[in-house]
Amino acid sequence: MDVSKYETANGWFSAMHEKGYDVPIILCQAIEKVMKTKKISFSQAYKQFASEDRIVIKDKVISFE
């Protein structure tokens, strides 16, 4: 999933909902916490979780583990 065009977790969350995805709010909260703590972009924080296999996408459901 290309997340480079999103600057915030809220913007990504809204876009995913518009596309019919179910996104847990706790994922957005975790991404925002990492962004603030590490002073990194949304894309970098998302990719960190994805590289750790903490984000799982199946059909139109995004899970956070």
N, C-alpha and C positions, 0 to 999 in steps of 0.2 A: 504494500500500500504506500503510495507516494504522499508523504505528509509535509513535504518541503514548502508547500504553498500556504501552510497555516502558521500563524504567528502565536496563537493562543490555544489553550486546551478548549476553551469555550467555543471558539470559532470552529475548531475541528469537530467538537461534540455536535454543534448545530448542523454542520454540513453532513455529518454521518447520519443524523436523524432524518434530514431531508432526503437522503438516499435510501431510507428504510432500514437502517441498522439500529440494533439495540445496543446501546453503549452504557456501561455502568458508570455512574457519577463518581464512584470511588477511584476509578482509573484516572479521570480528569483531575481529581484532587491530588492523587499521587504524582501525576506528571507536573502539576503546578508547584508542588512542594519541592520536587527535584530541580525544577527550573530556578526557583528562588534560592535554594540552598547552594546549588553548584554554579548559579549564574550562567545558565546555558539556555539555548533556544528550545522552543517546543519540539522542533524536529529532532534535536539532539537527545532530549529527554525521552521522547517516544521511542527512538531507535535504541536507547539504552535498555528500556524495558523489553523491547522486541528481541534484542540480541540475547537477553537472558531468558527467552521463551516465557515471559510473564504475560504477554498479550497473545491470546488465541482467537483467531477469526474462523468461524465455521458458519457457512451460509451467510445470513445477515445478523449474526450474533457475535459481538466482540466480548470476550471474557478476559478478566484480569486475575492472575493467580499470584 
